[in-house]
Every structure is written in C-alpha cells, then in structure tokens.
Amino acid sequence: MAKLFTIPVAPDLSPRKRVRTSDPRYMEGQRVLVEAMRYLAQSNPYSNRPAIELLSEHVRTRFRMSDSPLS
C-alpha cells in the first residue's frame, strides 16, 4: 500500500494584477454591431426585428456593461 505525503504550503493571497492591453478590435466590433442594428432598424424595422433581436442578444451575452478593453 502506498503512502501519501503532503507538504503544506501557505496559499499566496496577494491580489494578482493582470496586465491588459487595449484591443482596437473590441471597439470596432461594438461599432459594427451597432451600425448593423441601426441599418436593419432604418431599412425595415418590422421584418428585420428577428435579426435585430439576434444581434442584440449577442451583444448582451458576449459583452457586459462592465466590460471594457482596458479593464
């Protein structure tokens, strides 16, 4: 039968800071989605409603209000 040895190590509780760099693709993607929704709403809002809802759902699920390229 094998013996199990554990070596106690105190956990590192210091906050880890992640260095994030700004990504211009993030802002460009947001701008493209908003322009697409605006175009669909201006061209024919009633027939394009499902497409607008799909884009809106994508924005809500992929990007939160707290998201930003620098945080």
mmCIF file of the N, C-alpha and C atoms, coordinates in Angstrom:
data_MODEL
# 
_entry.id   MODEL 
# 
loop_
_atom_site.group_PDB 
_atom_site.id 
_atom_site.type_symbol 
_atom_site.label_atom_id 
_atom_site.label_alt_id 
_atom_site.label_comp_id 
_atom_site.label_asym_id 
_atom_site.label_entity_id 
_atom_site.label_seq_id 
_atom_site.pdbx_PDB_ins_code 
_atom_site.Cartn_x 
_atom_site.Cartn_y 
_atom_site.Cartn_z 
_atom_site.occupancy 
_atom_site.B_iso_or_equiv 
_atom_site.pdbx_formal_charge 
_atom_site.auth_seq_id 
_atom_site.auth_comp_id 
_atom_site.auth_asym_id 
_atom_site.auth_atom_id 
_atom_site.pdbx_PDB_model_num 
ATOM 1   N N  . MET A 1 1  ? 0.851   -1.170 0.000   1.00 0.00 ? 1  MET A N  1 
ATOM 2   C CA . MET A 1 1  ? 0.000   0.000  0.000   1.00 0.00 ? 1  MET A CA 1 
ATOM 3   C C  . MET A 1 1  ? 0.901   1.239  0.000   1.00 0.00 ? 1  MET A C  1 
ATOM 4   N N  . ALA A 1 2  ? 0.559   2.233  -0.812  1.00 0.00 ? 2  ALA A N  1 
ATOM 5   C CA . ALA A 1 2  ? 1.382   3.431  -0.964  1.00 0.00 ? 2  ALA A CA 1 
ATOM 6   C C  . ALA A 1 2  ? 1.078   4.439  0.134   1.00 0.00 ? 2  ALA A C  1 
ATOM 7   N N  . LYS A 1 3  ? 2.096   5.185  0.501   1.00 0.00 ? 3  LYS A N  1 
ATOM 8   C CA . LYS A 1 3  ? 1.923   6.244  1.484   1.00 0.00 ? 3  LYS A CA 1 
ATOM 9   C C  . LYS A 1 3  ? 1.794   7.569  0.743   1.00 0.00 ? 3  LYS A C  1 
ATOM 10  N N  . LEU A 1 4  ? 0.974   8.433  1.286   1.00 0.00 ? 4  LEU A N  1 
ATOM 11  C CA . LEU A 1 4  ? 0.758   9.742  0.679   1.00 0.00 ? 4  LEU A CA 1 
ATOM 12  C C  . LEU A 1 4  ? 1.393   10.797 1.559   1.00 0.00 ? 4  LEU A C  1 
ATOM 13  N N  . PHE A 1 5  ? 2.282   11.551 0.986   1.00 0.00 ? 5  PHE A N  1 
ATOM 14  C CA . PHE A 1 5  ? 2.939   12.623 1.722   1.00 0.00 ? 5  PHE A CA 1 
ATOM 15  C C  . PHE A 1 5  ? 2.401   13.954 1.224   1.00 0.00 ? 5  PHE A C  1 
ATOM 16  N N  . THR A 1 6  ? 2.050   14.818 2.153   1.00 0.00 ? 6  THR A N  1 
ATOM 17  C CA . THR A 1 6  ? 1.615   16.166 1.775   1.00 0.00 ? 6  THR A CA 1 
ATOM 18  C C  . THR A 1 6  ? 2.589   17.172 2.355   1.00 0.00 ? 6  THR A C  1 
ATOM 19  N N  . ILE A 1 7  ? 2.906   18.150 1.575   1.00 0.00 ? 7  ILE A N  1 
ATOM 20  C CA . ILE A 1 7  ? 3.776   19.221 2.032   1.00 0.00 ? 7  ILE A CA 1 
ATOM 21  C C  . ILE A 1 7  ? 2.921   20.482 2.120   1.00 0.00 ? 7  ILE A C  1 
ATOM 22  N N  . PRO A 1 8  ? 2.641   20.932 3.323   1.00 0.00 ? 8  PRO A N  1 
ATOM 23  C CA . PRO A 1 8  ? 1.783   22.105 3.446   1.00 0.00 ? 8  PRO A CA 1 
ATOM 24  C C  . PRO A 1 8  ? 2.477   23.368 2.924   1.00 0.00 ? 8  PRO A C  1 
ATOM 25  N N  . VAL A 1 9  ? 1.741   24.082 2.112   1.00 0.00 ? 9  VAL A N  1 
ATOM 26  C CA . VAL A 1 9  ? 2.240   25.333 1.549   1.00 0.00 ? 9  VAL A CA 1 
ATOM 27  C C  . VAL A 1 9  ? 1.174   26.389 1.775   1.00 0.00 ? 9  VAL A C  1 
ATOM 28  N N  . ALA A 1 10 ? 1.586   27.505 2.320   1.00 0.00 ? 10 ALA A N  1 
ATOM 29  C CA . ALA A 1 10 ? 0.626   28.586 2.536   1.00 0.00 ? 10 ALA A CA 1 
ATOM 30  C C  . ALA A 1 10 ? 0.224   29.181 1.188   1.00 0.00 ? 10 ALA A C  1 
ATOM 31  N N  . PRO A 1 11 ? -1.067  29.393 0.978   1.00 0.00 ? 11 PRO A N  1 
ATOM 32  C CA . PRO A 1 11 ? -1.505  29.952 -0.303  1.00 0.00 ? 11 PRO A CA 1 
ATOM 33  C C  . PRO A 1 11 ? -1.081  31.412 -0.442  1.00 0.00 ? 11 PRO A C  1 
ATOM 34  N N  . ASP A 1 12 ? -0.815  31.806 -1.655  1.00 0.00 ? 12 ASP A N  1 
ATOM 35  C CA . ASP A 1 12 ? -0.456  33.188 -1.943  1.00 0.00 ? 12 ASP A CA 1 
ATOM 36  C C  . ASP A 1 12 ? -1.747  33.991 -2.069  1.00 0.00 ? 12 ASP A C  1 
ATOM 37  N N  . LEU A 1 13 ? -2.045  34.833 -1.096  1.00 0.00 ? 13 LEU A N  1 
ATOM 38  C CA . LEU A 1 13 ? -3.292  35.591 -1.081  1.00 0.00 ? 13 LEU A CA 1 
ATOM 39  C C  . LEU A 1 13 ? -3.146  36.997 -1.638  1.00 0.00 ? 13 LEU A C  1 
ATOM 40  N N  . SER A 1 14 ? -1.993  37.314 -2.151  1.00 0.00 ? 14 SER A N  1 
ATOM 41  C CA . SER A 1 14 ? -1.818  38.649 -2.715  1.00 0.00 ? 14 SER A CA 1 
ATOM 42  C C  . SER A 1 14 ? -2.638  38.750 -4.003  1.00 0.00 ? 14 SER A C  1 
ATOM 43  N N  . PRO A 1 15 ? -3.271  39.893 -4.217  1.00 0.00 ? 15 PRO A N  1 
ATOM 44  C CA . PRO A 1 15 ? -4.084  40.032 -5.431  1.00 0.00 ? 15 PRO A CA 1 
ATOM 45  C C  . PRO A 1 15 ? -3.206  40.025 -6.676  1.00 0.00 ? 15 PRO A C  1 
ATOM 46  N N  . ARG A 1 16 ? -3.647  39.278 -7.639  1.00 0.00 ? 16 ARG A N  1 
ATOM 47  C CA . ARG A 1 16 ? -2.888  39.193 -8.883  1.00 0.00 ? 16 ARG A CA 1 
ATOM 48  C C  . ARG A 1 16 ? -3.409  40.259 -9.834  1.00 0.00 ? 16 ARG A C  1 
ATOM 49  N N  . LYS A 1 17 ? -2.517  41.014 -10.387 1.00 0.00 ? 17 LYS A N  1 
ATOM 50  C CA . LYS A 1 17 ? -2.899  42.045 -11.332 1.00 0.00 ? 17 LYS A CA 1 
ATOM 51  C C  . LYS A 1 17 ? -2.594  41.552 -12.732 1.00 0.00 ? 17 LYS A C  1 
ATOM 52  N N  . ARG A 1 18 ? -3.650  41.506 -13.521 1.00 0.00 ? 18 ARG A N  1 
ATOM 53  C CA . ARG A 1 18 ? -3.470  41.134 -14.912 1.00 0.00 ? 18 ARG A CA 1 
ATOM 54  C C  . ARG A 1 18 ? -3.231  42.391 -15.716 1.00 0.00 ? 18 ARG A C  1 
ATOM 55  N N  . VAL A 1 19 ? -2.264  42.320 -16.539 1.00 0.00 ? 19 VAL A N  1 
ATOM 56  C CA . VAL A 1 19 ? -1.971  43.457 -17.403 1.00 0.00 ? 19 VAL A CA 1 
ATOM 57  C C  . VAL A 1 19 ? -2.730  43.249 -18.704 1.00 0.00 ? 19 VAL A C  1 
ATOM 58  N N  . ARG A 1 20 ? -3.658  44.152 -18.963 1.00 0.00 ? 20 ARG A N  1 
ATOM 59  C CA . ARG A 1 20 ? -4.419  44.066 -20.194 1.00 0.00 ? 20 ARG A CA 1 
ATOM 60  C C  . ARG A 1 20 ? -4.028  45.220 -21.105 1.00 0.00 ? 20 ARG A C  1 
ATOM 61  N N  . THR A 1 21 ? -3.941  44.902 -22.341 1.00 0.00 ? 21 THR A N  1 
ATOM 62  C CA . THR A 1 21 ? -3.668  45.947 -23.313 1.00 0.00 ? 21 THR A CA 1 
ATOM 63  C C  . THR A 1 21 ? -4.956  46.235 -24.069 1.00 0.00 ? 21 THR A C  1 
ATOM 64  N N  . SER A 1 22 ? -5.083  47.442 -24.537 1.00 0.00 ? 22 SER A N  1 
ATOM 65  C CA . SER A 1 22 ? -6.288  47.799 -25.271 1.00 0.00 ? 22 SER A CA 1 
ATOM 66  C C  . SER A 1 22 ? -6.301  47.055 -26.604 1.00 0.00 ? 22 SER A C  1 
ATOM 67  N N  . ASP A 1 23 ? -7.471  46.631 -26.992 1.00 0.00 ? 23 ASP A N  1 
ATOM 68  C CA . ASP A 1 23 ? -7.632  45.895 -28.230 1.00 0.00 ? 23 ASP A CA 1 
ATOM 69  C C  . ASP A 1 23 ? -8.569  46.688 -29.132 1.00 0.00 ? 23 ASP A C  1 
ATOM 70  N N  . PRO A 1 24 ? -8.060  47.260 -30.203 1.00 0.00 ? 24 PRO A N  1 
ATOM 71  C CA . PRO A 1 24 ? -8.927  48.064 -31.073 1.00 0.00 ? 24 PRO A CA 1 
ATOM 72  C C  . PRO A 1 24 ? -10.028 47.234 -31.733 1.00 0.00 ? 24 PRO A C  1 
ATOM 73  N N  . ARG A 1 25 ? -9.834  45.916 -31.806 1.00 0.00 ? 25 ARG A N  1 
ATOM 74  C CA . ARG A 1 25 ? -10.873 45.068 -32.398 1.00 0.00 ? 25 ARG A CA 1 
ATOM 75  C C  . ARG A 1 25 ? -12.134 45.062 -31.550 1.00 0.00 ? 25 ARG A C  1 
ATOM 76  N N  . TYR A 1 26 ? -11.997 45.229 -30.230 1.00 0.00 ? 26 TYR A N  1 
ATOM 77  C CA . TYR A 1 26 ? -13.153 45.247 -29.336 1.00 0.00 ? 26 TYR A CA 1 
ATOM 78  C C  . TYR A 1 26 ? -14.081 46.404 -29.698 1.00 0.00 ? 26 TYR A C  1 
ATOM 79  N N  . MET A 1 27 ? -13.507 47.604 -29.776 1.00 0.00 ? 27 MET A N  1 
ATOM 80  C CA . MET A 1 27 ? -14.317 48.784 -30.089 1.00 0.00 ? 27 MET A CA 1 
ATOM 81  C C  . MET A 1 27 ? -14.844 48.713 -31.517 1.00 0.00 ? 27 MET A C  1 
ATOM 82  N N  . GLU A 1 28 ? -14.059 48.206 -32.421 1.00 0.00 ? 28 GLU A N  1 
ATOM 83  C CA . GLU A 1 28 ? -14.508 48.085 -33.806 1.00 0.00 ? 28 GLU A CA 1 
ATOM 84  C C  . GLU A 1 28 ? -15.673 47.103 -33.905 1.00 0.00 ? 28 GLU A C  1 
ATOM 85  N N  . GLY A 1 29 ? -15.596 46.006 -33.184 1.00 0.00 ? 29 GLY A N  1 
ATOM 86  C CA . GLY A 1 29 ? -16.684 45.028 -33.175 1.00 0.00 ? 29 GLY A CA 1 
ATOM 87  C C  . GLY A 1 29 ? -17.962 45.607 -32.608 1.00 0.00 ? 29 GLY A C  1 
ATOM 88  N N  . GLN A 1 30 ? -17.852 46.368 -31.529 1.00 0.00 ? 30 GLN A N  1 
ATOM 89  C CA . GLN A 1 30 ? -19.029 47.020 -30.949 1.00 0.00 ? 30 GLN A CA 1 
ATOM 90  C C  . GLN A 1 30 ? -19.640 47.993 -31.958 1.00 0.00 ? 30 GLN A C  1 
ATOM 91  N N  . ARG A 1 31 ? -18.802 48.757 -32.626 1.00 0.00 ? 31 ARG A N  1 
ATOM 92  C CA . ARG A 1 31 ? -19.287 49.747 -33.581 1.00 0.00 ? 31 ARG A CA 1 
ATOM 93  C C  . ARG A 1 31 ? -19.994 49.071 -34.752 1.00 0.00 ? 31 ARG A C  1 
ATOM 94  N N  . VAL A 1 32 ? -19.428 47.972 -35.242 1.00 0.00 ? 32 VAL A N  1 
ATOM 95  C CA . VAL A 1 32 ? -20.032 47.262 -36.369 1.00 0.00 ? 32 VAL A CA 1 
ATOM 96  C C  . VAL A 1 32 ? -21.393 46.689 -35.982 1.00 0.00 ? 32 VAL A C  1 
ATOM 97  N N  . LEU A 1 33 ? -21.498 46.125 -34.791 1.00 0.00 ? 33 LEU A N  1 
ATOM 98  C CA . LEU A 1 33 ? -22.783 45.572 -34.355 1.00 0.00 ? 33 LEU A CA 1 
ATOM 99  C C  . LEU A 1 33 ? -23.841 46.655 -34.231 1.00 0.00 ? 33 LEU A C  1 
ATOM 100 N N  . VAL A 1 34 ? -23.475 47.793 -33.671 1.00 0.00 ? 34 VAL A N  1 
ATOM 101 C CA . VAL A 1 34 ? -24.438 48.885 -33.518 1.00 0.00 ? 34 VAL A CA 1 
ATOM 102 C C  . VAL A 1 34 ? -24.852 49.423 -34.880 1.00 0.00 ? 34 VAL A C  1 
ATOM 103 N N  . GLU A 1 35 ? -23.912 49.562 -35.794 1.00 0.00 ? 35 GLU A N  1 
ATOM 104 C CA . GLU A 1 35 ? -24.252 50.036 -37.133 1.00 0.00 ? 35 GLU A CA 1 
ATOM 105 C C  . GLU A 1 35 ? -25.161 49.048 -37.854 1.00 0.00 ? 35 GLU A C  1 
ATOM 106 N N  . ALA A 1 36 ? -24.920 47.762 -37.663 1.00 0.00 ? 36 ALA A N  1 
ATOM 107 C CA . ALA A 1 36 ? -25.770 46.750 -38.290 1.00 0.00 ? 36 ALA A CA 1 
ATOM 108 C C  . ALA A 1 36 ? -27.193 46.826 -37.740 1.00 0.00 ? 36 ALA A C  1 
ATOM 109 N N  . MET A 1 37 ? -27.327 46.967 -36.431 1.00 0.00 ? 37 MET A N  1 
ATOM 110 C CA . MET A 1 37 ? -28.669 47.082 -35.844 1.00 0.00 ? 37 MET A CA 1 
ATOM 111 C C  . MET A 1 37 ? -29.349 48.359 -36.316 1.00 0.00 ? 37 MET A C  1 
ATOM 112 N N  . ARG A 1 38 ? -28.606 49.449 -36.406 1.00 0.00 ? 38 ARG A N  1 
ATOM 113 C CA . ARG A 1 38 ? -29.170 50.718 -36.871 1.00 0.00 ? 38 ARG A CA 1 
ATOM 114 C C  . ARG A 1 38 ? -29.639 50.599 -38.318 1.00 0.00 ? 38 ARG A C  1 
ATOM 115 N N  . TYR A 1 39 ? -28.832 49.976 -39.158 1.00 0.00 ? 39 TYR A N  1 
ATOM 116 C CA . TYR A 1 39 ? -29.207 49.801 -40.565 1.00 0.00 ? 39 TYR A CA 1 
ATOM 117 C C  . TYR A 1 39 ? -30.474 48.964 -40.693 1.00 0.00 ? 39 TYR A C  1 
ATOM 118 N N  . LEU A 1 40 ? -30.518 47.854 -39.967 1.00 0.00 ? 40 LEU A N  1 
ATOM 119 C CA . LEU A 1 40 ? -31.693 46.988 -40.038 1.00 0.00 ? 40 LEU A CA 1 
ATOM 120 C C  . LEU A 1 40 ? -32.942 47.706 -39.536 1.00 0.00 ? 40 LEU A C  1 
ATOM 121 N N  . ALA A 1 41 ? -32.800 48.509 -38.494 1.00 0.00 ? 41 ALA A N  1 
ATOM 122 C CA . ALA A 1 41 ? -33.942 49.217 -37.939 1.00 0.00 ? 41 ALA A CA 1 
ATOM 123 C C  . ALA A 1 41 ? -34.427 50.317 -38.881 1.00 0.00 ? 41 ALA A C  1 
ATOM 124 N N  . GLN A 1 42 ? -33.519 50.935 -39.613 1.00 0.00 ? 42 GLN A N  1 
ATOM 125 C CA . GLN A 1 42 ? -33.914 52.007 -40.525 1.00 0.00 ? 42 GLN A CA 1 
ATOM 126 C C  . GLN A 1 42 ? -34.501 51.460 -41.824 1.00 0.00 ? 42 GLN A C  1 
ATOM 127 N N  . SER A 1 43 ? -33.982 50.336 -42.310 1.00 0.00 ? 43 SER A N  1 
ATOM 128 C CA . SER A 1 43 ? -34.445 49.825 -43.596 1.00 0.00 ? 43 SER A CA 1 
ATOM 129 C C  . SER A 1 43 ? -35.863 49.255 -43.496 1.00 0.00 ? 43 SER A C  1 
ATOM 130 N N  . ASN A 1 44 ? -36.105 48.375 -42.560 1.00 0.00 ? 44 ASN A N  1 
ATOM 131 C CA . ASN A 1 44 ? -37.446 47.821 -42.377 1.00 0.00 ? 44 ASN A CA 1 
ATOM 132 C C  . ASN A 1 44 ? -37.523 47.231 -40.974 1.00 0.00 ? 44 ASN A C  1 
ATOM 133 N N  . PRO A 1 45 ? -37.928 48.030 -39.999 1.00 0.00 ? 45 PRO A N  1 
ATOM 134 C CA . PRO A 1 45 ? -37.864 47.563 -38.608 1.00 0.00 ? 45 PRO A CA 1 
ATOM 135 C C  . PRO A 1 45 ? -38.769 46.365 -38.304 1.00 0.00 ? 45 PRO A C  1 
ATOM 136 N N  . TYR A 1 46 ? -39.892 46.231 -39.009 1.00 0.00 ? 46 TYR A N  1 
ATOM 137 C CA . TYR A 1 46 ? -40.818 45.142 -38.682 1.00 0.00 ? 46 TYR A CA 1 
ATOM 138 C C  . TYR A 1 46 ? -40.344 43.794 -39.210 1.00 0.00 ? 46 TYR A C  1 
ATOM 139 N N  . SER A 1 47 ? -39.874 43.773 -40.450 1.00 0.00 ? 47 SER A N  1 
ATOM 140 C CA . SER A 1 47 ? -39.423 42.488 -40.993 1.00 0.00 ? 47 SER A CA 1 
ATOM 141 C C  . SER A 1 47 ? -38.033 42.108 -40.492 1.00 0.00 ? 47 SER A C  1 
ATOM 142 N N  . ASN A 1 48 ? -37.243 43.095 -40.071 1.00 0.00 ? 48 ASN A N  1 
ATOM 143 C CA . ASN A 1 48 ? -35.887 42.820 -39.585 1.00 0.00 ? 48 ASN A CA 1 
ATOM 144 C C  . ASN A 1 48 ? -35.818 42.650 -38.077 1.00 0.00 ? 48 ASN A C  1 
ATOM 145 N N  . ARG A 1 49 ? -36.955 42.648 -37.421 1.00 0.00 ? 49 ARG A N  1 
ATOM 146 C CA . ARG A 1 49 ? -36.957 42.541 -35.958 1.00 0.00 ? 49 ARG A CA 1 
ATOM 147 C C  . ARG A 1 49 ? -36.229 41.294 -35.442 1.00 0.00 ? 49 ARG A C  1 
ATOM 148 N N  . PRO A 1 50 ? -36.430 40.113 -36.027 1.00 0.00 ? 50 PRO A N  1 
ATOM 149 C CA . PRO A 1 50 ? -35.690 38.932 -35.530 1.00 0.00 ? 50 PRO A CA 1 
ATOM 150 C C  . PRO A 1 50 ? -34.171 39.096 -35.646 1.00 0.00 ? 50 PRO A C  1 
ATOM 151 N N  . ALA A 1 51 ? -33.718 39.711 -36.734 1.00 0.00 ? 51 ALA A N  1 
ATOM 152 C CA . ALA A 1 51 ? -32.272 39.907 -36.905 1.00 0.00 ? 51 ALA A CA 1 
ATOM 153 C C  . ALA A 1 51 ? -31.742 40.904 -35.879 1.00 0.00 ? 51 ALA A C  1 
ATOM 154 N N  . ILE A 1 52 ? -32.515 41.949 -35.626 1.00 0.00 ? 52 ILE A N  1 
ATOM 155 C CA . ILE A 1 52 ? -32.099 42.944 -34.635 1.00 0.00 ? 52 ILE A CA 1 
ATOM 156 C C  . ILE A 1 52 ? -32.044 42.306 -33.251 1.00 0.00 ? 52 ILE A C  1 
ATOM 157 N N  . GLU A 1 53 ? -33.034 41.486 -32.939 1.00 0.00 ? 53 GLU A N  1 
ATOM 158 C CA . GLU A 1 53 ? -33.045 40.795 -31.640 1.00 0.00 ? 53 GLU A CA 1 
ATOM 159 C C  . GLU A 1 53 ? -31.858 39.842 -31.513 1.00 0.00 ? 53 GLU A C  1 
ATOM 160 N N  . LEU A 1 54 ? -31.498 39.172 -32.603 1.00 0.00 ? 54 LEU A N  1 
ATOM 161 C CA . LEU A 1 54 ? -30.357 38.259 -32.576 1.00 0.00 ? 54 LEU A CA 1 
ATOM 162 C C  . LEU A 1 54 ? -29.063 39.020 -32.299 1.00 0.00 ? 54 LEU A C  1 
ATOM 163 N N  . LEU A 1 55 ? -28.859 40.137 -32.984 1.00 0.00 ? 55 LEU A N  1 
ATOM 164 C CA . LEU A 1 55 ? -27.657 40.937 -32.737 1.00 0.00 ? 55 LEU A CA 1 
ATOM 165 C C  . LEU A 1 55 ? -27.658 41.503 -31.326 1.00 0.00 ? 55 LEU A C  1 
ATOM 166 N N  . SER A 1 56 ? -28.820 41.945 -30.884 1.00 0.00 ? 56 SER A N  1 
ATOM 167 C CA . SER A 1 56 ? -28.918 42.498 -29.532 1.00 0.00 ? 56 SER A CA 1 
ATOM 168 C C  . SER A 1 56 ? -28.615 41.435 -28.483 1.00 0.00 ? 56 SER A C  1 
ATOM 169 N N  . GLU A 1 57 ? -29.096 40.226 -28.707 1.00 0.00 ? 57 GLU A N  1 
ATOM 170 C CA . GLU A 1 57 ? -28.817 39.134 -27.774 1.00 0.00 ? 57 GLU A CA 1 
ATOM 171 C C  . GLU A 1 57 ? -27.325 38.812 -27.755 1.00 0.00 ? 57 GLU A C  1 
ATOM 172 N N  . HIS A 1 58 ? -26.682 38.870 -28.911 1.00 0.00 ? 58 HIS A N  1 
ATOM 173 C CA . HIS A 1 58 ? -25.246 38.621 -28.972 1.00 0.00 ? 58 HIS A CA 1 
ATOM 174 C C  . HIS A 1 58 ? -24.490 39.659 -28.151 1.00 0.00 ? 58 HIS A C  1 
ATOM 175 N N  . VAL A 1 59 ? -24.878 40.914 -28.280 1.00 0.00 ? 59 VAL A N  1 
ATOM 176 C CA . VAL A 1 59 ? -24.214 41.976 -27.527 1.00 0.00 ? 59 VAL A CA 1 
ATOM 177 C C  . VAL A 1 59 ? -24.423 41.765 -26.035 1.00 0.00 ? 59 VAL A C  1 
ATOM 178 N N  . ARG A 1 60 ? -25.620 41.374 -25.649 1.00 0.00 ? 60 ARG A N  1 
ATOM 179 C CA . ARG A 1 60 ? -25.903 41.196 -24.221 1.00 0.00 ? 60 ARG A CA 1 
ATOM 180 C C  . ARG A 1 60 ? -25.184 39.995 -23.634 1.00 0.00 ? 60 ARG A C  1 
ATOM 181 N N  . THR A 1 61 ? -24.976 38.952 -24.415 1.00 0.00 ? 61 THR A N  1 
ATOM 182 C CA . THR A 1 61 ? -24.354 37.757 -23.845 1.00 0.00 ? 61 THR A CA 1 
ATOM 183 C C  . THR A 1 61 ? -22.835 37.781 -23.952 1.00 0.00 ? 61 THR A C  1 
ATOM 184 N N  . ARG A 1 62 ? -22.299 38.377 -25.001 1.00 0.00 ? 62 ARG A N  1 
ATOM 185 C CA . ARG A 1 62 ? -20.852 38.393 -25.177 1.00 0.00 ? 62 ARG A CA 1 
ATOM 186 C C  . ARG A 1 62 ? -20.179 39.546 -24.439 1.00 0.00 ? 62 ARG A C  1 
ATOM 187 N N  . PHE A 1 63 ? -20.859 40.678 -24.352 1.00 0.00 ? 63 PHE A N  1 
ATOM 188 C CA . PHE A 1 63 ? -20.267 41.867 -23.769 1.00 0.00 ? 63 PHE A CA 1 
ATOM 189 C C  . PHE A 1 63 ? -21.164 42.381 -22.658 1.00 0.00 ? 63 PHE A C  1 
ATOM 190 N N  . ARG A 1 64 ? -20.585 42.558 -21.487 1.00 0.00 ? 64 ARG A N  1 
ATOM 191 C CA . ARG A 1 64 ? -21.353 43.078 -20.364 1.00 0.00 ? 64 ARG A CA 1 
ATOM 192 C C  . ARG A 1 64 ? -21.054 44.568 -20.223 1.00 0.00 ? 64 ARG A C  1 
ATOM 193 N N  . MET A 1 65 ? -21.916 45.266 -19.498 1.00 0.00 ? 65 MET A N  1 
ATOM 194 C CA . MET A 1 65 ? -21.722 46.699 -19.304 1.00 0.00 ? 65 MET A CA 1 
ATOM 195 C C  . MET A 1 65 ? -20.407 46.963 -18.593 1.00 0.00 ? 65 MET A C  1 
ATOM 196 N N  . SER A 1 66 ? -19.953 46.018 -17.781 1.00 0.00 ? 66 SER A N  1 
ATOM 197 C CA . SER A 1 66 ? -18.712 46.218 -17.040 1.00 0.00 ? 66 SER A CA 1 
ATOM 198 C C  . SER A 1 66 ? -17.482 45.936 -17.890 1.00 0.00 ? 66 SER A C  1 
ATOM 199 N N  . ASP A 1 67 ? -17.664 45.336 -19.074 1.00 0.00 ? 67 ASP A N  1 
ATOM 200 C CA . ASP A 1 67 ? -16.528 45.049 -19.935 1.00 0.00 ? 67 ASP A CA 1 
ATOM 201 C C  . ASP A 1 67 ? -15.985 46.325 -20.556 1.00 0.00 ? 67 ASP A C  1 
ATOM 202 N N  . SER A 1 68 ? -14.720 46.379 -20.672 1.00 0.00 ? 68 SER A N  1 
ATOM 203 C CA . SER A 1 68 ? -14.089 47.449 -21.426 1.00 0.00 ? 68 SER A CA 1 
ATOM 204 C C  . SER A 1 68 ? -12.733 46.935 -21.891 1.00 0.00 ? 68 SER A C  1 
ATOM 205 N N  . PRO A 1 69 ? -12.197 47.507 -22.943 1.00 0.00 ? 69 PRO A N  1 
ATOM 206 C CA . PRO A 1 69 ? -10.928 46.977 -23.435 1.00 0.00 ? 69 PRO A CA 1 
ATOM 207 C C  . PRO A 1 69 ? -9.753  47.232 -22.510 1.00 0.00 ? 69 PRO A C  1 
ATOM 208 N N  . LEU A 1 70 ? -9.898  48.150 -21.578 1.00 0.00 ? 70 LEU A N  1 
ATOM 209 C CA . LEU A 1 70 ? -8.769  48.481 -20.709 1.00 0.00 ? 70 LEU A CA 1 
ATOM 210 C C  . LEU A 1 70 ? -8.885  47.929 -19.299 1.00 0.00 ? 70 LEU A C  1 
ATOM 211 N N  . SER A 1 71 ? -10.030 47.398 -18.922 1.00 0.00 ? 71 SER A N  1 
ATOM 212 C CA . SER A 1 71 ? -10.162 46.956 -17.518 1.00 0.00 ? 71 SER A CA 1 
ATOM 213 C C  . SER A 1 71 ? -9.837  45.502 -17.328 1.00 0.00 ? 71 SER A C  1 
# 
